[in-house]
Amino acid sequence: MPTALAALPIVVVVLTMALLHWRAALAGAVGLCVALAVILGGNGLSGGAVMVAGVAAEAASSTLTILWIILPALVIYEVQSQSGALERIRLALTRLSDDRAVQALLIAWFFGLFMEGAAGFGAPVALAAPLLVGLGFTPVRAVTLALLGHAAGVSFGAVGTPALAQIGLLGLPGSQLAALTMMVHALPLCVLSLWVMRLATDVPLTRRHVGIALLAALCFLLPALLLAGLAGPELPTLGGALAGGAIFAVVMRSLHLKRIDEGKWRLSDLAPYLLIVALVLLTRLLPPVQVALSSLWLGWEWLGYSGGFAPFYHPGTMLAAGLVAGALLTGRGALLGPALGAALRRLAPVALALLVMLALARLMVHGGLIAQLAGAASQAGALWPLLSPFIGMLGTFVSGSATASNILFTDFQAATARALDLPVVLMAAAQGVGAAIGNAIAPHNIIAGAATVGLSGRDGEVLARTLIPVLTYTTFVGIIVFIASRQF
């Protein structure tokens, strides 16, 4: 099969989303039809019905396991929003310093990362951008700050959804992939914090601002690295933002940077997040608990196709437990019903897009298209690690979702790694990091963020401001992955 034909489904998805601005579900459906036509045209009708049925079953199974993460994450967001907890947390952050640049860093960085880890799916930009406008930033700069501030945490957004999609596709050890992904992020993340601080100031960075920006980067990075290595992909962004934000706040207070009218927030506002962190750590770090909960496996297998999950060990179950316990303990149980309804309304388009993209990815794997593309990519030889993060970035640019990018390209990255005798987990990490930073240039995210601050027809201005940082970040990642690949 010619490589151009094998690439045609992905090209169709990229062009229809990037140029025609189709939704992910529609573009994916067209790509799915193209992939099916290419495969059947090359192999004939023999076995076609079995392949379609098997791919559909795998895609449906994977979609349900991912949705069980997304749904409780969205319900938590709705409960916190309706109770006013998010507003109190945001106001408390802005009152830690009189310096507007530091306030912008607190909102765009820590609050953005926190919301990405807890909810994802557009929540960080939608919540942070209006507050930044309220601090006096122009709408264009506010959206730019919000997009860049949370991007490094997207690898583990929505309690690890993008990374968990990779783990489900490749069967990689969760803590190994999470730790390596976070290590690849480390140096570019520090550069990104400086970029965010520079955007927040009207003058060149002072030594004080450089120090504060690097402190913010390290406050998030160090606990995120620890959580990634110990607990896996669910907690690095959420836990890193919680722990790092607390450490940063203490340092700011000790430096006398806080304002007198300190914001009033309640411990109960953090209850669901603290419970989730505790549950995930409990189930991942205590071997008896881990074995007991993961022993029940609900799975299926049919003619080489398979799927399944461990219901009591699944991160979605941890989220649901933390959600319900937190709501009941803080007297917010009455909000669960309305919050669930609001979350379900947001879930439908996400579910359809996931199903279509997963079906396309699995069809390309079982139909041999990914293997064909990997063989062609292997012609890049030792230089492929330099290019691999750009594939993840491209996937998020056209789909607006790091999870969709990972679903679409993780198998391709793994097959290319095997063809070049490169470590699969490293190339999967490169894919995940590229997909994360691509979130800041995805037109879908820019448009959605611009809508929250009343921008109209100025999306290009935002993209012009985020493009150079994203390309710089991705280039750094490519160099890091290239160097690391030489050490394995």
N, C-alpha and C positions, 0 to 999 in steps of 0.2 A: 504493500500500500504506500503511495507517495506521502511524504511527510506533510505536504500542503493539505491533503485531504484529512489527515489525522488532526491537523490543527484547525480545520475549518469550523468545528462547533465552537471552539473558544474564540476564534476570530469573530464569529457571528455575535456571540454574547458581548464581546468587547465593543464592537462597532455599534450595535443597536443601543447599548446603554450609554456609551460615551458621546456618540454623534446624534442619535435619535432620541436620547433621553427616555428610553423605555424603562419601565419598572423591572426589577430583577426577576420577578416571576414570569413576565411575558418574554423577556429576552432569554431566560433560561429555558422556557418551553420551546422556543424556536430553535435554540441550540440543541435541545434534546431531540427534536425531530431531525435536524441535520445530522447529528451523530448516529441516530438509528438508520437513516438513509445510507450514510457512508459505510456503516458496519454491514448492513444487509446487502449493499451493493458489492462489497468485497467478498463476503462469505456466502452469499446466497441466503435463501430462506431457511435452510436447515438449522434447527435449534433456535431460531429467532424467537418463537413464542416462549420457550423456556427461559431464555435470557431476559426478555422483557418482564416476565412474571417474577423472576428472581431479583432483578434490579429494583423493581417496584416494591417488593417486600423488604429488601435491605434499606431502601430509601425511607419507606414508611417507618420502619423500626428505628432507624437512626434519628429521624425527625421527632418521633415521640420522646426519645430519651433526651434530646436537646431541649425540647419544649418544656420538659419537666424541670429544667433549670430556669428557663426564661420566665415561665409563668409566676412562680413564687417571687422571683426578683422584681417583676413588675408590680406584683401586689404589695410588696414591701415599700416600693417607691410611692405607690398610691396612698397607702396608710400613712406614711411619714409626711407626705405632702398635705393630705387632708387634715392631719392633726396639728399642722404648723411646725412640726419638728425640723423640717428642712430649712424653713425660714429662720428659725431661732439659731440653728447651727451656722447658717451663712452670716447672720448679723454678728454673732459672736466672733467669727473669724475676722470680719472687717474692722472690729474694734480692738484688735491686738496691737495696732500701730497707727500712728498719725501720718506715716509716709504712704502716699498713694501708690507708689510702686510696690511697696511691701504688701499693701492691701491687695493689689492686683495679683501678686504672686500667691498669696494665701487663697484667693478665690479661684484663679485659673489653674493653679497647680494642685494644692492640697484638696480643696473642695471638688475640683474637676476630677482628680484621680479617685477620690472617695466615691463620687457618684458613678464613675465608670466601673469601679470594682463592685459596687452594690447593685447597679441597675443596667448601665450601658445603654445601647440602642438609642442614642441621641440625648439622653437625660443630662449629661454633663454640660453640653453646649446650651441646651434649652434653659437650664437653670443658671449657669454662670454668666452668660452674655448679658442678660438684662441687668444683673447686679453690677457688672462692670460699667455698663452705661450709667447706672445710678451713681457710680463713683466719679463720673465726669469724663469717661473715655468716649470717643466717637463710636458709633455703631460698627464701623468697619474694623477699628482696632479692637473693640470688645469681642467681636466674633473671632477675629484672628487669635487673640489671646486665649479664648476658651478652646478653640480647636487645637492649638499647639500645646496648651497646658496639660491636657489629659491624654494626649496621643500615646505617650510611652507606656501607659498602663493598659492600653487596649488589648494587648496580648492576653491579659487575664481579666478582661472586662466581664461584667455580668457573672461574677463569681466563677471565672475561668472558662466561660463558654467557648471562645475561639480555640484555646489549647485543648479543651476536652474533645472538641470535634476532631482535632488532629490525632489525639490518642485513640479515639474510637475508630478512625480510619486505619491507623498503622499498628495499633496494639503496643505502643511504646510505654515504657515505665513513666508514670506521671511525674514523679519527683525529678527524674533525670532530665526530661524534656523541659520542665519548668525552670530548674536551676540553670540549665544551659541557655535557655531563652533570656533569662534575667541577666546572666553574665554578659551575653552579647549586647544587651541594652545598656550596660553600665556606663561606658565612656561616652557614647552619643547622648545619653540621658543627661549627663552633666553639662554638655555643650548646649543642649536644648533648654535647660533651666536658665542659662545665661542669655539665650535668645529671647526667652519669655520676659526676663527682667529688662532687657534692652528695649523691647517693644513697649514696656510699661513706663518707660522714662522718656522725657523730651530732650534729654541731654546725654552725652556719652556716659557710660557706666563709671561710677566712682569705685574706689577700692572697697568701700563699705557695701555697695550694692553687689559687687562681684562676690564678696564673702557671704552675703545673705543668700544669694542665688545658689552658690555651691553648697551651702549648708542645707538649703531646702532639698537639693538633689540628693545629698547623702542621707538626710533624715528619711526620705522615702526609700532610697535604694538599699540601704543596709538591712532594714527589717524585711523588705520585699525579697531580697536574696535569701535571707534566713528562712522565711516562710516557704519559699519555692523549694529549697532543698529539703526541708523537714516535712512539709505537708502536701506538696504538689501544687497543681495549678489553680486551686479554688481561691486561695487567700493572698497571693503576693500583692495584688493591687489594692484590694479592700483593706487587708491588714496592714500593708505598708503605708497606706494613706492615714489610717487611724493612728497607728503607733508613731509614724513620722510626724504627723500633724501635731500630736500631743507633745512630742519632744521639741519640735520647732516652737510651739507656743510657749513652753517653759523657758526656752532660751530667749525668746523675744521679751518675755516678762523680766528675766534677769538682766537684760540689757536696757531696761526701762523704756522699751519701745511701745508699751501698751498705752491706750488712752484711759482717762479716768472713768468715763462712762462705759465701763466694761459690759459687754453683752451678756444677757442672762439666758442661759440655756439650762436644760435639766438633764440629769443623768439618764432619765427615762427615754430621752430622745435618741440615745445611742443603744438602748437596750437590745433591739433586734439584731444589730450588727455585732455587738459584743457576744450575744448568745450564739450567733452563727460561727464566729471565730472560735469560740470555745468548743462547739460541737464538732467542727471540722478537725481541730487539733486533737480532740479526744478520740475521734474515730480513726485518725491517721497515725497517731503516735503511740497508742497503746495496743500492742499486738493482740492480746486476748479479745479486746473489743473489735479490732479490725477483722480478725478471723471470724468472730461470731456474726458480724453484720454482713460480711462479704460472702458468707457460705451459701446463702440462698441466691441462686442464679436463675433467672427466668429467661430462657433462650430458645432458639429454634435453629434448625439446619435442614436444608433441602437442596439436594443436587449441587452441592458446592457453594450454595448461598447461605448466609447465616446472619444472626443478629441476637441481641438480648442485652440485659443489664441486671445488676444486683440492686433490687429496690431499696433495701435498708442501708446500703452503702453509697447510694447515688447522691451526688451533691444537691440535687433538687430536694431530696428528702430532708437534708440538713437545713436547707433554706426554709422549707415549709415548717419544720419544727421550730426553728428560731423565730419565724414570723408569728406563728400562733402563740407560742409561749410569751414572746415579747409583747404582743397585743393584749393578752390576758393579764399579764403581770402589771402592765401600765394602765389598765383600765380603758384600752382602746379596742376591745373586742367588737364593739358595735360597728366599727369601721371596716371590718373584714369583708362583709357582704358587698357593700358598695365598691370597695377597692377591688375585689375579685371581678365584679362586673366591668369596671373600667379597664382592668388588665386584660380581660378576655376580648374586649373590643379592639385593643391594640395588638392582640396576639394573632388574629386571623391573617392579616397580610404577611406577617413574619413567618407564620407556619407554611403558607403557600410558597413563599420564596425559598424557604429551607428545603421543602420537599422537592421542588423542581431542581434546585441546584445539586442536592444530594443525588437525585436520580441521574442527572447529567454526569456527575463525577463517577458514580458507580458503573454507569453504562460505558463510559470511556475506559475504565479499568478492565471490565470483563470483555469488552469488545476489542481490546488490544491497541486502542488509540494512544493511551498513555505510554505503553511500552515503545510504540513507534516514535513518539515525540521525545522520549528519554534517549533513545538511540541517536536521534538527530542532535539533541542538546549535548550529548557526550562528545561531539566534535569540537566543542569549546575546550575540552580537556581540562587542564589544571586551572584555567581562568574561570570556569563555571561558578565557583564560590563567590567571585566578585559580582556576578550578575544575578545570582539567585534571589537576593532580597528585593530586587526590582520587580521580580515576578509577583511576589506577595503584595508589593505596593500597587502594582498595576491592577491586581484582582480587587483590591479594596477601592481603588479609584473608580472602577467601572460599576462595582456592585454596591458601594456605600457601606459594606459590612466586612470586617475582618474575618468573621465566622464564615461568610460566603466565600471569601478569597481562600481561606484555608481548606474549605471543602472542595473547591474547584481545583486547587493546585498542589495540595499536599501529596497526593499520590504521584503526581508528575515529578515533584521534587525528590521523593523517595526513589522512584524508578531511575531518575537521572543519577542520583547518588550511587545506586548499586551499579549502574553501567560504568561509572567512573571510579568505582572502588573508594567512594567517599563515605564518611560516617552518616548514616541515615538520620540519626537524632540531631546532628549539627545542621544538616540541610533543612530539616523540619523546623529547627529553631530559627534559621535564617528566614524561612517562609513566614513564620509567626511574627517575627520582628518587623519585616517589611510590610506585612499586612497591617500591623498596628499603626505604624507611622503614616501609612497611606490614608488613614482615617481623616487626617487633617487637610487633604486635598480632594476628597471625594465630593463631587458636585452635590450629591444628595444631602450630605451633612452640612455643606456650606449653605445651601438653599434653606434647609430646615433651621439652621442657626440664625441666618439672616432674617427669617420670618419672625423670630421672637423679639427682635429689636427694631422692627419696622423698616428694614432695608428692602428696597425694591429695585431690581435691575442692576445692582452693584455687586453681584456675586463674583464677577471677574476681579474686582479690586481685592476681595478677600483672598481669592486663589493666588493672585500675584504676590501677596504678602506671605502666604504659607508655603508656596512652591519651593523657594530657595532653601528654607530650613528643612523641608522634607527631603529634597534631593541631597542636601548635605548630610543629613542623618543617615539616609540609605547608603550613601557612598561610604561613610564611616563603617557602617555595618558590613558592607561587602568586603572592605579591607580587613576587618576583624575576622570575619568568617574565612577569608582566604588564608590569613596567617594561621588561624586555628586548624584549618584543614591540613596544613603542612605538618602539624604536630602529631596527628593521629596515625 
